[in-house]
């Protein structure tokens, strides 16, 4: 299989929970499996995580598990008939005090704070923007609106406010319980929904560390950028996270569809510059929920995310509930590979004006620069924490990066890093022995052969996280 730089995140659901199918999906290219905590109970997620670990072992490829928290339920209540048809120009009331099921005049609210978050003239978007309401007045717990764009509205559809401004906290009581579950199953990544600031991410990290202390587990945190308020605070949210997700669904509803493509490019660029990860998500292969092939627009969308430099592209309902989960993964992997063939490597431009404060980061950059100009077969990093591989992966170079680590947790974490292929290897405490072991390992994997040149980085003494201080160029005998 060719070395694919861009990683694939696939959501696990009813359509992909068969063990043999999941194994085939991992073999076809899934690098990270997402557990959506908006659905199911704690026992379900634990069972699914075990399913992923077992399928990964059978496929011979270690994958990461991502726990995606639900976040606040900013939704309407239920209807007596399950749905209503709203006509443009009609009045419609969103009533936080309403206990009985809704009708064509009014509906209750799961999100009771809405009357305090809106004022006359505001625009509310329901069901991913398919229904548009204009706020006329707020009377007590009732928000009186006029339907601007009508259509069918069914139970528990989401509410967004155009331009943002809903005060719901990013972490709910349910999320706090779900974090405990995620730590018990040792999720490698936790995705936080609707963060508005660095404080939301800092609180999530603290909760993860407390809940994971029993197992000595500290996950990586991904901030899902889906609120308008998060955009001006991207830098601080990035600083408090290990990566971000360009969550284009809710974000598009709040800022408008037309603004999203430019925001996607900006977010990917900012994340890479900050040495953070970035996942591009939402409707990437949406038509494959029901069709065996993607549309040309979807192919272009995935390819453009790859050319923008995203670490990963994500599948949601396509693999969780679609008819063709395996075919979707296969198609996405093929699109990524084709796009990467035309991805311009501009390493020298990346280095102009760059300054490094850390020895290990300087070694990582030195390895990239040397490998690029010498044309080596592979870059190899012996790493405890994965930091060296992460820094290398932030720069565009078509040379595959092989990260050899003795820690399975680090191996799983690196499954999301663009261009990095993590491998498990017991490293010796002595440098020369470790380097010899690494070459044997690379030969066994078929990565290098006689006459090939590769660059390798490690630390001395061996085994100290953040201790990379040596770069060696080797020719295979």
C-alpha positions in Angstrom: 0.0 0.0 0.0 1.4 3.5 -0.9 2.3 5.8 1.9 -0.7 8.0 2.5 0.1 11.2 4.4 -3.5 12.3 5.2 -5.3 10.4 7.9 -8.9 9.2 8.0 -11.2 9.5 11.0 -14.3 7.2 10.8 -17.3 7.3 13.1 -18.4 4.0 14.5 -22.1 3.3 14.4 -24.7 0.6 13.6 -23.5 0.4 10.0 -19.9 -0.3 11.0 -20.1 -2.3 14.2 -19.7 -5.8 12.6 -16.2 -7.0 13.7 -15.2 -8.3 10.3 -16.4 -5.1 8.5 -14.6 -2.9 11.0 -11.4 -4.9 10.5 -11.7 -4.4 6.8 -12.3 -0.6 7.2 -9.1 -0.4 9.3 -7.2 -2.4 6.7 -8.5 -0.1 4.0 -7.2 3.0 5.7 -9.0 4.1 8.9 -6.5 5.6 11.3 -8.8 7.0 14.0 -12.2 5.6 15.1 -14.6 8.2 16.5 -17.1 7.3 19.2 -20.0 9.7 19.1 -21.1 10.3 22.7 -24.3 12.0 21.5 -25.7 8.5 21.1 -25.6 5.5 23.3 -24.8 4.7 26.9 -21.4 4.3 28.7 -21.6 0.5 28.4 -22.1 0.9 24.6 -19.0 3.1 24.2 -16.9 0.7 26.3 -18.0 -2.2 24.2 -17.3 -0.4 21.0 -13.8 0.7 22.1 -13.0 -3.0 22.9 -14.4 -3.9 19.4 -12.0 -1.3 17.8 -9.0 -2.5 19.8 -9.7 -6.1 18.8 -10.3 -5.3 15.1 -7.1 -3.2 15.1 -5.0 -6.1 16.4 -6.5 -8.5 13.8 -5.8 -5.9 11.0 -2.3 -5.5 12.2 -2.6 -1.7 12.3 -2.8 0.3 15.6 -5.5 3.0 15.5 -6.5 5.8 17.8 -9.9 6.0 19.6 -11.5 9.5 19.7 -14.3 10.2 22.2 -16.5 13.0 20.8 -18.5 14.7 23.6 -22.0 15.8 22.9 -21.8 19.3 24.3 -24.9 21.4 25.1 -28.3 20.4 23.7 -29.5 23.6 22.1 -32.7 22.1 20.6 -36.4 22.5 20.4 -38.6 20.0 22.2 -41.0 17.4 20.7 -44.2 17.7 18.7 -47.5 15.9 19.4 -47.4 14.6 15.8 -43.6 14.2 15.7 -43.3 17.1 13.2 -45.0 20.2 11.9 -44.9 22.2 8.6 -44.0 25.8 9.1 -45.1 28.3 6.4 -43.3 31.6 5.6 -44.9 34.6 7.3 -46.6 32.6 10.1 -46.0 33.3 13.8 -44.2 30.6 15.8 -43.4 30.6 19.5 -40.4 28.9 21.1 -41.6 28.5 24.7 -39.2 27.5 27.5 -42.1 27.0 29.9 -44.2 24.7 27.7 -44.5 21.2 29.1 -46.9 19.6 26.6 -45.8 18.5 23.1 -45.6 21.2 20.4 -47.9 22.1 17.5 -47.8 24.4 14.5 -48.1 27.5 16.8 -45.6 26.7 19.5 -43.0 24.2 20.8 -41.1 23.7 24.0 -37.3 24.1 24.4 -34.6 21.7 25.6 -32.4 24.8 25.9 -34.2 26.9 28.6 -31.8 29.8 28.4 -32.8 30.9 24.8 -35.2 33.7 26.0 -32.2 35.4 27.8 -29.9 35.0 24.8 -32.0 36.6 22.1 -33.6 40.0 21.4 -36.0 41.4 18.8 -34.4 41.4 15.3 -32.2 38.3 15.9 -32.2 35.5 13.4 -32.6 31.9 14.6 -31.7 29.0 12.4 -33.2 25.6 13.1 -32.4 22.1 11.7 -29.0 23.1 10.3 -30.3 26.3 8.8 -33.2 24.8 6.8 -35.7 26.7 8.9 -35.1 30.4 9.5 -37.0 32.4 12.2 -36.9 36.2 12.9 -37.3 37.1 16.6 -40.2 39.6 17.1 -40.3 39.8 20.9 -39.3 38.0 24.1 -42.1 37.7 26.7 -41.0 35.9 29.9 -39.9 32.4 28.9 -41.5 32.6 25.4 -39.6 33.8 22.2 -42.1 35.0 19.7 -40.9 34.7 16.1 -42.0 35.0 12.5 -41.1 32.2 10.0 -38.8 33.6 7.3 -37.9 30.3 5.7 -40.4 27.5 6.3 -40.4 23.8 5.9 -40.7 20.6 8.0 -39.6 20.9 11.6 -39.4 17.7 13.6 -38.6 16.6 17.2 -35.4 17.9 18.9 -33.9 19.8 16.0 -31.0 22.0 16.7 -31.1 25.8 17.2 -28.4 28.2 16.1 -28.3 32.0 16.4 -26.9 33.8 13.3 -23.6 35.4 14.3 -23.4 33.4 17.5 -24.2 34.5 21.0 -25.8 31.5 22.8 -24.5 31.3 26.3 -24.7 27.5 26.8 -21.5 26.2 28.4 -19.3 23.9 26.4 -19.2 21.2 29.1 -22.5 19.9 30.4 -23.0 17.5 33.4 -23.4 14.7 30.8 -20.1 15.6 29.2 -18.4 15.4 32.7 -19.8 11.9 33.2 -18.8 11.0 29.6 -15.2 12.1 30.2 -15.0 9.5 33.0 -16.2 6.8 30.6 -13.7 8.0 27.9 -10.8 7.8 30.4 -11.9 4.4 31.6 -11.7 3.1 28.1 -8.4 5.0 27.6 -9.6 7.2 24.7 -6.5 8.6 22.9 -8.3 11.8 21.9 -11.3 13.7 23.4 -13.1 16.1 21.1 -14.8 19.0 22.9 -18.0 20.3 21.3 -18.8 24.1 21.1 -15.8 25.6 23.0 -15.9 29.4 23.0 -12.5 30.1 24.7 -9.3 28.6 26.0 -11.0 28.3 29.5 -13.4 25.7 28.1 -10.5 23.6 26.8 -8.5 24.1 30.1 -11.5 22.9 32.1 -11.9 19.8 29.8 -8.2 19.0 30.2 -8.4 19.2 34.0 -11.4 16.9 34.1 -9.7 14.4 31.8 -6.5 14.4 34.0 -8.5 13.9 37.2 -10.7 11.1 35.6 -7.6 9.5 34.0 -5.4 9.6 37.0 -6.5 6.1 38.1 -5.0 4.7 34.9 -2.2 7.3 34.5 -3.9 8.3 31.3 -3.7 11.8 29.7 -5.5 12.1 26.3 -5.0 14.6 23.6 -7.7 17.3 23.3 -9.4 18.4 20.1 -11.4 21.7 20.1 -14.3 21.5 17.7 -14.6 24.9 16.1 -18.4 25.3 15.5 -19.3 28.6 17.2 -19.0 32.1 15.7 -17.5 33.2 19.0 -14.6 30.8 18.6 -13.3 32.4 15.4 -11.8 35.6 17.0 -10.3 33.4 19.8 -8.8 30.7 17.5 -5.2 31.5 18.7 -6.0 31.1 22.4 -8.1 28.0 21.8 -5.3 26.4 19.7 -2.8 27.2 22.5 -5.0 25.3 25.1 -5.7 22.3 22.8 -3.6 19.6 21.0 -5.6 20.2 17.8 -8.8 21.6 16.3 -11.6 20.2 14.2 -13.0 22.3 11.4 -16.6 21.3 12.3 -18.3 22.8 9.2 -22.0 21.9 10.1 -22.8 24.2 13.1 -20.1 26.7 12.1 -21.7 27.2 8.6 -25.1 27.8 10.2 -23.7 30.5 12.5 -21.3 32.3 10.1 -23.0 31.4 6.8 -22.0 28.7 4.2 -20.1 31.2 2.0 -17.6 32.0 4.9 -16.6 28.4 5.7 -14.1 27.5 2.9 -11.9 30.5 3.6 -12.2 29.9 7.4 -11.2 26.2 6.8 -8.0 27.3 5.0 -7.2 29.8 7.7 -7.7 27.3 10.5 -5.6 24.6 8.9 -2.8 27.2 8.3 -3.0 28.5 11.9 -3.0 25.0 13.4 0.1 23.9 11.4 2.0 27.1 12.3 1.2 26.5 16.0 2.4 22.8 15.8 -1.1 21.6 16.4 -3.3 19.0 14.7 -6.3 19.7 12.5 -9.2 17.6 11.3 -11.6 18.6 8.5 -15.1 17.3 9.1 -18.8 17.3 8.1 -20.5 16.1 4.9 -17.2 15.2 3.2 -18.7 12.2 1.5 -22.3 12.7 2.4 -23.8 11.3 -0.8 -22.2 7.9 0.0 -24.6 7.4 2.9 -26.9 6.1 0.1 -24.7 5.9 -3.0 -21.8 3.6 -3.8 -19.7 6.5 -5.3 -19.1 10.1 -4.2 -20.1 13.2 -6.2 -17.4 15.1 -8.1 -18.0 18.0 -5.7 -17.2 15.7 -2.7 -14.1 14.4 -4.4 -12.9 18.0 -4.9 -13.8 18.9 -1.3 -11.7 16.1 0.2 -8.8 16.8 -2.2 -8.9 20.5 -1.3 -8.7 19.7 2.4 -5.7 17.5 1.7 -4.0 20.3 -0.4 -4.8 22.8 2.4 -2.6 20.6 4.6 -5.2 19.0 7.0 -3.9 16.2 9.2 -7.1 14.2 8.7 -10.5 14.1 6.9 -13.5 12.8 8.9 -16.4 10.6 8.0 -19.6 10.9 10.2 -22.9 9.3 9.1 -21.2 7.9 6.0 -19.6 5.2 8.2 -21.9 5.3 11.2 -25.2 4.8 9.4 -24.5 4.6 5.7 -25.0 1.8 3.2 -21.4 1.7 2.1 -19.0 2.3 5.0 -16.1 0.2 3.6 -16.4 1.7 0.1 -16.5 5.2 1.5 -13.2 4.6 3.3 -11.7 3.1 0.2 -12.8 6.1 -2.0 -11.5 8.6 0.6 -8.1 6.9 0.8 -7.8 6.9 -3.0 -8.8 10.7 -3.2 -6.2 11.5 -0.5 -3.4 9.6 -2.3 -4.2 11.3 -5.6 -4.3 14.8 -4.1 -1.0 14.2 -2.3 0.8 13.4 -5.6 0.2 17.0 -6.6 0.9 18.6 -3.2 3.8 21.0 -3.6 6.6 20.6 -1.1 7.9 24.0 -0.1 10.2 23.2 2.7 12.7 26.0 2.2 9.9 28.6 2.4 8.8 27.1 5.7 12.3 27.6 7.2 12.8 31.2 6.2 12.9 33.4 9.3 12.2 30.5 11.6 13.8 30.4 15.0 13.8 27.4 17.4 14.2 27.5 21.1 14.5 23.8 21.8 17.2 21.3 20.9 14.8 18.5 20.1 12.8 20.8 17.8 16.0 22.0 16.1 17.0 18.4 15.5 13.6 17.6 14.0 13.9 20.6 11.6 17.5 19.6 10.7 16.3 16.1 9.8 13.6 17.5 7.5 15.9 20.0 5.8 18.7 17.4 5.3 16.3 14.6 4.1 14.6 17.0 1.7 17.8 18.1 0.0 19.5 14.7 0.1 16.5 12.9 -1.2 16.5 10.1 1.5 14.1 7.1 1.4 12.7 7.7 4.9 12.9 9.9 8.0 13.0 7.9 11.2 12.3 9.3 14.7 13.0 7.2 17.8 10.5 8.9 20.1 9.0 8.5 23.6 6.4 11.3 23.5 5.9 11.7 19.8 6.9 15.4 19.9 9.7 15.0 17.3 7.4 13.3 14.8 4.7 16.0 15.4 7.1 18.8 14.6 8.4 17.1 11.5 4.8 16.5 10.3 3.9 20.2 10.4 6.1 20.8 7.3 5.3 19.8 3.8 7.7 17.1 2.7 6.8 14.1 0.6 9.3 11.8 2.5 7.5 9.4 4.8 8.2 9.9 8.5 8.4 6.6 10.5 8.1 7.1 14.3 9.4 4.2 16.3 8.2 4.2 19.9 8.2 1.7 22.8 4.9 3.1 24.1 1.6 1.9 22.5 -0.1 5.0 23.8 2.3 7.2 21.9 1.9 5.0 18.8 -1.9 5.4 18.9 -1.6 9.2 19.5 0.6 9.5 16.4 -2.0 7.7 14.2 -3.5 11.2 13.6 -0.3 13.0 12.6 -0.1 13.8 8.9 2.8 11.9 7.1 3.7 9.9 10.2 3.6 6.2 10.3 3.9 5.1 13.9 5.5 1.7 14.7 6.0 -0.1 18.0 9.6 -1.0 18.8 11.3 -1.9 22.0 14.4 0.4 22.1 17.6 -0.4 23.9 18.9 1.9 26.6 22.1 2.1 24.6 22.1 4.5 21.6 24.2 2.3 19.1 22.1 -0.8 19.9 18.9 1.2 19.4 20.0 2.6 16.1 21.0 -1.0 14.9 17.6 -2.3 16.1 15.9 0.5 14.2 17.5 -0.4 10.9 16.7 -4.1 11.4 13.1 -3.1 12.1 12.9 -0.9 9.0 14.3 -3.7 6.8 11.8 -6.2 8.2 9.0 -3.8 7.4 10.3 -3.4 3.8 10.8 0.4 4.4 14.5 0.4 3.4 16.7 -1.9 1.4 20.4 -2.2 0.4 21.8 1.1 -0.7 18.9 3.3 0.6 19.7 6.4 2.6 17.6 7.4 5.6 17.8 10.0 8.3 17.3 9.0 11.9 16.9 11.1 15.1 17.1 10.0 18.7 18.1 11.2 22.2 21.0 10.4 24.4 20.5 9.1 27.0 17.8 7.0 25.5 14.3 7.0 27.0 13.9 10.6 28.1 10.8 12.3 26.7 11.7 15.6 24.9 15.4 14.5 24.8 16.0 14.2 21.1 19.5 15.7 20.5 21.0 13.6 17.7 20.6 13.3 13.9 22.3 10.6 11.9 22.3 10.0 8.1 22.6 6.3 7.3 23.1 4.2 4.2 21.8 0.6 4.4 24.5 -1.9 3.8 
